Amino acid sequence: MVLDPTKHADWEIAEEAESRMKTVYQLRDEMGLEEEELLPYGHYVAKVDFKKVLKRLENKPDGKYIDVTAITPTPLGEGKSTSTMGLTQGMGKRGKNVIATIRQPSGGPTMNIKGSAAGGGLAQCIPLTPFSLGLTGDINAIMNAHNLAMVALTSRMQHEFNYSDSFLAKKNLKRLDVDPRNVEMKWIIDFCAQALRNITIGRGGKRDGFMMDSGFAIAVSSEVMAILAVATDLQDMRERMGKIVVAYDKKGNPVTTGDLEVDGAMTAWMVEALNPNLMQTLEGQPSFVHAGPFANIAIGQSSIIADRIALKLSDYVITESGFAADIGFEKFWNLKCRMSGLKPNCAVLVATIRALKCHGGAPIPVPGQPIDPVYKEENVEWVEKGAANMVHHINTIKKAGINPVVCINSFYTDTENEIKAVKRIAEEAGARAAVSKHWQFGGDGALEFADAVEDACNEPSEFKFLYELETPLRERIDLIAREVYGADGVDYTPEALAKAKRMEGDPEIQKLGTCMVKTHLSLSDNPALKGVPEGWKLQVRDILTYKGAGFVVPVAGTISLMPGTASDAAYRRVDVDTETGKVKGVF
């Protein structure tokens, strides 16, 4: 029995579907995996030994490569993960050999407002509970590896402060002379814990550590997570792990995890995490779940490793980039594809009538509060005005030389006239447009969507990057601001400007990519500005260095690497059936 999503919660739909889902052994056989390539975590979740798969299939041609992105969302999200699952199920209904590659959710949004990003309705990734609550432990490994670096740093600072050079020499330690006012890294935790953004550590006596200001970021913003997303194998990960800049010494020189001699131990925590996790859609298509979310404050992509093995095992691979095309797609385009060497055949732009109305003048939805009734009433004028945001993102995808397909992620309250307006405007902008009702009807509701994507994949494309690595840092930031965000230019705080100038004089840093940090709720750096803002400049207030991951990180606006938890958080509705042990309330 398939439950009606208009009458049942996502977790109820997932629980019912899990009673008849495939085992990982069935998925293994259907995918053509060898027995030793599957590493089971129970009957319905597994890891896959990527090294063995890639070696065995190294001469097999890759399948088609599709990225799913979106228009600028409302604070409620517009169903990008749902659309990724729906497209995978729709292609499965068409008899295609298809695999989805998505990101593991963070405990922060899962226990807060946004949910676990498993999809929704009849287009989900299952089993939902392990997907949402830690899966196989990858994020836990990332936290341990990252925080071990902070333990090594703070321990070294304490010992250097308390002991002489001769004592350190006896321990085979050289003095790093870390500047406590110039520590790049923070601690991490996988929750939205605003109370930990700014803290003081080392309070007490000589044995209690070095006293200084510190803080926490959310786990998935860690450079270790970024390394998991972009590493190509264990050797690559090991080399990247030693390049992480944790702080600077009093002369302004970087202090790395390699200097702290902690990089090997950090890698040890990550060995198993390097293998992608195997799950499935609600209708039984395989899904690799690997690396993490938050493209507004991190790279926000599924891993290169997961994409590479999926491309060898299937004819179509549907991956997902976080948030809108100005955020996740731009990083997919200029960072992930550059590092992987993979070229996409098509990009899907998810749009909803709700988001278009919001960009066109409707009241901005507030998470946790009832949505304004105007969203259920026909208003073609709002939709047409808000479609300027959609067209902007279509043009961004076209700048990459990729064929765009607009997925109108249909809500049952959408009207025929509103949908016709979106289709017309999308097609006038040079994109295919398809209505998809996967949330309500699963794969059967995504057939038009699947056909449009297949057609786009069969057309030639001319993929190209927005910038080359030889382009100076501030020119790159300006290009992204103008060409992707629609800004009139870039302004820097004095601190960010000084960092930019120093980085441009460093040949090693000049070779790194650029990973922007910016709000996902607007094309601008101001989340309150909807549609396509005009007459503004991007405000860059800081620039971080992620040498291990391979990019510099300009931070724009007031966005924080540690989100906050709202008053009506999701954890209030999560519980356990004490008779069966089943978790309920996760969405």
QUILIN-V374273 format. One line per field, one symbol per residue. ss: DSSP state (@ for helix, = for strand, . for the rest). phi: phi as a letter, one per 40 degrees, with the letter a starting at -180 (. if undefined). burial: I if it has 24 or more other C-alpha atoms within 12 Angstrom, else O. Layout:
ss = ???
phi = ???
burial = ???
//
This chain:
ss = .........@@@@@@@@@.....@@@@@@@@...@@@===.....===.@@@@@@@.......=======.........@@@@@@@@@@@@@@....=======..@@@@........==..====.@@@@@.....@@@@@@@@@@@@@@@@@@@@@@@@@..@@@@@@.......======...===....@@@..===....@@@...===.===@@@.@@@@@@@@...@@@@@@@@...=====....===......@@@@@@@@.@@@..=====....=======........=..@@@@@@@@@@..======...@@@@@@@@@@@@@@@@.....======.@@@@@@@@............@@@@...@@@@@@@@@@@@@@@@@@@@...=======......@@@@@@@@@@@@@...=====.@@@@@@@@@@@@@@@@@@@@...............@@@@@@@@@@@@@....===.@@@@@@@@@@@..@@@@..==..=....................=========....======.............@@@@.==......==...
phi = .cccccbbcdcccccccccbcccccccdcccgccdcccbcbgcbbabbccccccccbdccccccbbbbbaccccccgbgcccccccccccccccgccbbcbbbccccdcdcbbcgcgchafcbbbbccccdcbhfcgcccccccccccccccccccccccccbccccccccgbcccfccccbcccbcbacbcbccbdbbbbgchbdcbgccacaibbcdccccccccdcbcbacccccccccccccabcccgccbbccccfbcccccdcbdccccccbbacdbgccbcbagbcgccbacgbccccccccccccacbbbbbbcfcccbccccdccbcccccgcbccabcbcbbddcccccchcdccbdgbdcddcccbcaccccccccdcccdcdccccccgbccbcccccccccbccccdccdccccccgbcabcbbcdcbgdccbccccccccccccccbbcaccabcccddcccdccccccbcgccibbbcdcccccccccccbdccdcccbbcbadccacccbcccbgbcbgbbcbcbabcbbccchacbcbbgbcbcbcbcccbccdcbcabcccbgccbgcb
burial = OIIOIOOOOIIIIIIIIIOOIIIIIIIIOOIOIOOOIIIIOOOIIIIIIIIOIIOOOOOOOIIIIIIIIIIIIIIIIIIIIIIIIIIIIIIIIOOOIIIIIIIIIIIIIIIIIIIIIIIIIIIIIIIIIIIIIIIIIIIIIIIIIIIIIIIIIIIIIIIIIOOOOOOOOOOOOOIIIIIIOIIIIIIIIIIIIOOIIOOOIOOOOOOOIIOIIIIIIIIIIIIIIIIIIIIIIIOIIIIIIIIIIIIIIOOOOIIIIIIIIIIIIIIOIIIIIIIIIIIIIIIIIIIIIIIIIIIIIIIIIIIIIIIIIIIIIIIIIIIIIIIIIIIIIIIIIIIIIIIIOIIIIIIIIIIIIIIIIIIIIIOIIOOOOOOOOOIOOOIIOIIIIIIIIIIIIIIIIIIIIIIIIIIIIIIIOIIOOIIOIIIOIIOOIIIIIIIIIIIIIIIIIIIIIIIIIIIIIOOOOOIIIIIOIOOIIIIIIIIIIIIIIIIOIIIIOOOIIOIIOOIIOOOOIIIIIIIIIIIIIIIIIIIIIIIIIOOOIIIIIIIIIIIIIIIIIIIIIOIIIIIIIOOOIIIOOOOOOOOOOOIIIII
//
